[in-house]
Amino acid sequence: MPNIALSLVSEKAVTGATSLELVTQSQLEAKPAALKAWAASLGFEAKAGTVCPLPPQKGEAQTVLVGLGGKPVKENDPWWLAPVCEKLGVGTYYVKNAPSEAALAAGALGWALCHYKFDKYLSSEAPEKPVLALPGSINIQPILDQAKAISLVRDLVNTPTEDLGPADLQDAAEALAEEFLGTCSTIVGDDLLEENFPAIHVVGRAATVGREPRLIDLQWGDDTHPKVTLVGKGVCFDTGGLDLKTGGSMRLMKKDMGGAANALGLARLVMAAGLKIRLRVLIPAVENAVAGDSYRPGDVIATRKGLSVEIGNTDAEGRIVLCDALALACEEKPDLLMDFATLTGAARVALGADLPATYANDETLWQALEAGTQTAGDPLWRMPLWEGYDESLASPIADLCNISDGPMGGSITAALYLQRFIEPGIVWSHIDLFSWNPSVKPGRPKGGEAQAIRAVFSAIQSIFPQ
């Protein structure tokens, strides 16, 4: 992979960098006639993200005009510089007239992520990319930490299941714990039954030897600090089980561990920043495979909390593995509990690929998350924990069913299912995300994507002041 750490440097460390001069369409019109003629000859109209190299002047550094279009740059927009990075040649550049330091710092993240490429299976090396020089007043390290966290998420989601099964997800969590001096323990296979995680076991028991279900438990920080627990859905591949998916629906199911990937990415951000919290990350890691011992529609399964669950559909497996992990998380009464999951197609029908459906049982928590979206330019969209739909999870033979009795409100009923396993008084949020870019955008290649982690990181900082 290209070295993202080299994508940003301090202006103090370079000489002779090329100047990037930002111009709106109206500012271009006010330029001297000769310059406008030059720009016109190159087809430059100052549209957002376009560039126009100016003829070099003797004794002066090269200048490139960068179009802004007709709208001002948003201070929280991480992507406004990404199209520029994609169009420039190899070299070092600096922004001559940034709209603000905050906007430049935000744009630097998108610039860094233009250097990302998932090239694990490619025979050719990724091409070299341009470097952005930032003023000394901008701290580069937090920007690079964000880029590294996002790259971790992307790498994990992009990796095919052949190379990223439950054991490999465990390896990723252990490597993260080792890097930041945390701990990581795992309960594997039939030991899940001994330790009272029957729901995780039942979903993953049909997987082959070496891909047994497991519960990964990463911990970091001082036990005297506020407790923040993240739970990530780690379904490394989802066939749908006996309620088998179609080929088209199964095609992207390597990404069904996107919740776990995002939880680990957020954990990396927290640990790199040294936040004064006691962090715990719980990942139920399974493959929802098809075999003679697959769990069946109509089965009634046990859960850690003691609630019995009738299986209405084996393809609603994410909420089943999550419920045991959430029950464990609640046992130590964390100050904040959040789960991340590629849980429902219904959320994507409602909100598309870019907007994670977000549920919160606490208004103060939601206000912090909403503020985090604005600070980080990382969108979330609140959805209701509508009590009126809770009765649709009723079962005549168990405490509840894992699916509702109708096709509507699927993301809401999934959240309500999870809420059954949250103890009273626990501040909790559930984020139903896609973790995938369905198309190419500058700085955002098609494939695995981090979602919500920068907004949540900002929220954690505001809830637990450092």
Summary of the structure (lengths in Angstrom):
residues: 466
radius of gyration: 24.0
end to end distance: 33.7
largest distance: 84.3
contacts: 1678
relative contact order: 0.12
helix: 37%
strand: 19%
